[in-house]
Amino acid sequence: MIVCQCTAISDHDIRAAISWMRAADPDTIVTAGKIYHALGKRADCGGCLPLFIDTMRGSPEFPVDARAATPPTLRQRPRARARAD
């Protein structure tokens, strides 16, 4: 199905771009702009963005595991035990 008529981007193109981005960097934040860039295209009128974003969200590879996306410094660490001197 064609999602963006201005640039002839299909739902298959969007899912393939997301898969490619996840393979390159599993923790990347996927945006519509990055998908356009990965496909070598630019948004034109913007009329497709609601369908474009729905297609992105429907991709099984779109979500990032919350634990993987949390920087190590913000992850909960075990508390150090108080040492008896």
N, C-alpha and C positions, 0 to 999 in steps of 0.2 A: 504494500500500500504506500502511495506517495504521501509523505508527511509535509514536506516543504515543496510547493509547486514552483516557487521562484528559482530554486537551486536544484530541483529534482532529487531530493534526498528521500529515501524510502525508510520504512521502519527497519528493514534488514540492514541498511547502511548504519543506522543509529546503533543497533545492537552489536554490529561488527566493530564499530569504533569503540564502544564501551569495552568489549572483550579485549581488543587490542591494547587499550589504555590499562586495563586491569593486569594484563600479562606483563606489560612494561613496568608497572608500579602498582601493586595491589592496594596501596593505601592512598592513591591519588584521589582528589576530589574531582568528580566528573561534573562538568557544567555544559550547558548548551554551547557556549562559546568554544570550549575545548573540543567538542565534537565537530562543530563546523570547521575549526582549524585542522583537526585530524583528517577531515575529508577534503581539505584544500578549498573550502568554500567560505563564504561570508553571509551572514543573515542579511536579508534585503528589507522586506516590508514588516516582518515580525508577526504577521497574521497567523503563522503556523506555531508560534511558541507554546500555546496551551497544549496542542496535540503533541508537539515535539517533547515537551516535558513529561506528559503522560506516558509517552512511548519510552522515554528514558527510565522513568520510575517502574515501568512494567518489565524492564529487563532484569533477568535473574541475577546478573552480575553488577547491577547498579549499586545496591547497598554495600557499605563498608562495615565490616565487623567492628562494633563499637570498641571492643578491647584493643584491636589492632590499630584503630585510628587515634587512640588516646596516647599522647606523648608519654614516654616512660617516667618523666618527672612528675606527671600528674596521676599516675596509677597509684593505687593504695599500696603502700609497702608495709610489711610487718613491722611493728614497733620494736625498737630495741629494748631489751630488758635492762633494768637498772642493775648495775654491777655493785656488788658489796665489796667494800674496801677492807 
